[in-house]
Amino acid sequence: MKTTLTSTHGVFRFGLKDSVKSLKESPKKESLIMLHFASKGKRFKKSIGFKSSLQNWDSTKQRIKTGKGMMTNAYKINAFLNDIQTFAEEELSSMVKNDNSINVNNLSELIGHRINGTEKEEAVNENERLVHYSENLLESKKKRIGATTYRSYNQTLKLLKLYEKQYKTTLTFDEIDLNFYRSFVDMLEDEGFSLNTIGKHIKNLKTFLNDALVNGVSNNIIFKNREFKSPKEITTDIYLTNEEIKVLAKKDFSKRPLVEQARDIFLIGCYTGQRVSDYNGLNDENIEDDNGHKLIKIKQKKTDNIVYIPVIKEIMEVMKRYDNKFPPKMSEPILRKNIKTACSAVDFKELVKVSCTKGGKLVQGKVPKFLLVKTHTARRSFCTNHYVAGKSVQNIMIFSGHKTEREFYKYIRVEKKQEALAAMKSGFFD
């Protein structure tokens, strides 16, 4: 029986997932049967969905042993392996004949569809399916993570399902390799996602894979490979200067209550340096009095870090509009929309150069500044303005809650001249 296809185009072979060394220590331990393909440095592997112990596996024939004491379904498994091998060889030959090349991703997908579309006696354990496992993981974390984080993970899950639909496959942990990584990134680019959004989804995917690894559900560590990276780039994130914040604060929005409320919540963020999850929804319980000094105590939702921020006169001016209380909490979509409206109304329309990688292509242009204002701009403005004023980074971090200077400096959006002036103000030449 011909069990391995070897040609100038590529090699197919079947083998057990676990190493021979480990299986020799436990000859009765069952291991998944894998199909491996290699062609000029490009590789992929597929779980067949059946298992065998080393003592029942013929490594020379790459089939289940038959004869006395054989597995009850040995002939059926071998017939299935024969079918997959025949199909794989025919598809490979067809590709070479028609295109004079091998599309490894397409070949992998076709074989995966054949494997999943053919009736098998034993189904792959549901926990070995990436999406199924990740859905359960996300549900178990739902009460312990923020709404934004939950939404982000859920978006990644939807994209993994889209991948399975487009490629007509069911992803198992064994099938996650660099070929999958590249085709998943290609799909996200085709969907028009920016580079940083793609990086976010890869980061979420790696969280799913790491959890499965830690819990012994998977032993696949390919996601730790340096090529399995979460791409990112520095985006055009702006900040509002102290002068711009003053202009925004003075604008009368009393006839537009939603815009006024959003503007005031945003101002609280500019004055406290917190994330929107912390500055949107503050109440009386957050205020403490320490010998006449009013402080806002915040337990940051993302890090559980506790910070204290003084109730400065600008914060008090905002609170006067709400009977000396903080503005009521607002849903984030409405907040984001009305912050942009407020910034447009005060003519923050200076054209700003922007560039980002979207859909795999570099996109450049100019947009009005108000369109770039986000809820996070408040935190970035706080950090940048105090930095430009010459305040020490360590002192700014006391209030912002950044744990490392490396993380802090990601927030700073100043030109080289401003950096030099900030160093001078800090006493560099004194």
KADAJO-V150542 format. One record per run of one state. SS is the DSSP state (2 for helix, 1 for strand, 0 for the rest). FROM is the first residue (numbers start at 0). TO is the last residue. Records with the same first field share a line. If there is no record, write none. Layout:
BEGIN
SS=FROM-TO  FROM-TO
END
This chain:
BEGIN
0=0-3  6-9  16-18  25-28  39-40  58-61  64-72  99-102  117-124  141-145  167-170  175-176  190-192  214-220  224-240  250-255  272-274  279-282  290-291  299-304  310-311  320-330  345-349  358-359  372-375  388-391  400-403  409-414  425-429
1=4-5  10-15  29-38  41-52  56-57  62-63  128-128  171-171  193-193  286-289  292-298  305-309  350-357  360-367
2=19-24  53-55  73-98  103-116  125-127  129-140  146-166  172-174  177-189  194-213  221-223  241-249  256-271  275-278  283-285  312-319  331-344  368-371  376-387  392-399  404-408  415-424
END
